Amino acid sequence: MTVPEDYGLGPIEVTAITDGEVEMAAPLTGSGYSIAGCSGGGGVTSGGGGGVGFTCGEGTAATINDAMALEVVETLDTSAVLRIEPVG
């Protein structure tokens, strides 16, 4: 899914949904990266280039780059409902 450029990430790709957790990867578009509330931040290959990977559990709200709030609202067997909005 595509997010606004000022969030510092390119399109977010869901890479796995298991046991109520959603694994995601995204290329970086800015010079830095921070995450609070979910695990991750390690380097991955995303969209053919460098990026970050992170995992969020159902009901967990994360803040990414102090600009984007991401919440895993619900997980199902092969799909998840995510809420993404500006911080604030």
C-alpha positions as a Python dict, from the first residue, in 0.01 Angstrom:
ca = {
    (1, 'M'): (0, 0, 0),
    (2, 'T'): (128, 345, -85),
    (3, 'V'): (170, 599, 196),
    (4, 'P'): (241, 974, 172),
    (5, 'E'): (605, 1053, 95),
    (6, 'D'): (645, 1263, 411),
    (7, 'Y'): (611, 942, 618),
    (8, 'G'): (963, 850, 501),
    (9, 'L'): (862, 514, 356),
    (10, 'G'): (781, 387, 11),
    (11, 'P'): (495, 143, -46),
    (12, 'I'): (442, -93, 249),
    (13, 'E'): (425, -461, 157),
    (14, 'V'): (266, -720, 387),
    (15, 'T'): (504, -1016, 374),
    (16, 'A'): (331, -1253, 620),
    (17, 'I'): (33, -1285, 852),
    (18, 'T'): (76, -1543, 1129),
    (19, 'D'): (-57, -1591, 1481),
    (20, 'G'): (-217, -1246, 1503),
    (21, 'E'): (93, -1066, 1376),
    (22, 'V'): (156, -885, 1049),
    (23, 'E'): (507, -873, 902),
    (24, 'M'): (572, -579, 670),
    (25, 'A'): (855, -437, 462),
    (26, 'A'): (901, -98, 299),
    (27, 'P'): (1175, 92, 118),
    (28, 'L'): (1311, 402, 289),
    (29, 'T'): (1260, 736, 115),
    (30, 'G'): (1424, 955, 379),
    (31, 'S'): (1761, 962, 549),
    (32, 'G'): (1652, 811, 882),
    (33, 'Y'): (1411, 561, 1032),
    (34, 'S'): (1251, 514, 1373),
    (35, 'I'): (975, 288, 1506),
    (36, 'A'): (804, 268, 1844),
    (37, 'G'): (536, 17, 1943),
    (38, 'C'): (622, -268, 1705),
    (39, 'S'): (928, -484, 1666),
    (40, 'G'): (1166, -442, 1380),
    (41, 'G'): (1367, -186, 1202),
    (42, 'G'): (1614, -433, 1059),
    (43, 'G'): (1735, -403, 703),
    (44, 'V'): (1556, -595, 428),
    (45, 'T'): (1533, -591, 52),
    (46, 'S'): (1213, -417, -49),
    (47, 'G'): (1115, -326, -401),
    (48, 'G'): (1458, -425, -530),
    (49, 'G'): (1643, -191, -294),
    (50, 'G'): (1719, -139, 73),
    (51, 'G'): (1441, -101, 321),
    (52, 'V'): (1314, -195, 665),
    (53, 'G'): (1110, -480, 803),
    (54, 'F'): (880, -466, 1104),
    (55, 'T'): (620, -684, 1277),
    (56, 'C'): (308, -558, 1455),
    (57, 'G'): (59, -763, 1656),
    (58, 'E'): (-317, -727, 1647),
    (59, 'G'): (-425, -432, 1862),
    (60, 'T'): (-76, -281, 1857),
    (61, 'A'): (-33, 81, 1755),
    (62, 'A'): (306, 193, 1627),
    (63, 'T'): (459, 530, 1547),
    (64, 'I'): (695, 532, 1250),
    (65, 'N'): (937, 818, 1180),
    (66, 'D'): (737, 1036, 1425),
    (67, 'A'): (504, 1096, 1129),
    (68, 'M'): (286, 788, 1072),
    (69, 'A'): (62, 591, 1308),
    (70, 'L'): (0, 229, 1211),
    (71, 'E'): (-240, -4, 1392),
    (72, 'V'): (-320, -368, 1320),
    (73, 'V'): (-696, -359, 1376),
    (74, 'E'): (-769, -725, 1295),
    (75, 'T'): (-599, -1029, 1147),
    (76, 'L'): (-764, -1316, 966),
    (77, 'D'): (-608, -1627, 810),
    (78, 'T'): (-475, -1456, 498),
    (79, 'S'): (-568, -1090, 542),
    (80, 'A'): (-537, -805, 788),
    (81, 'V'): (-705, -471, 850),
    (82, 'L'): (-453, -192, 905),
    (83, 'R'): (-523, 166, 1009),
    (84, 'I'): (-263, 417, 885),
    (85, 'E'): (-291, 787, 962),
    (86, 'P'): (-75, 1089, 1044),
    (87, 'V'): (56, 1114, 1400),
    (88, 'G'): (-129, 1366, 1610),
}
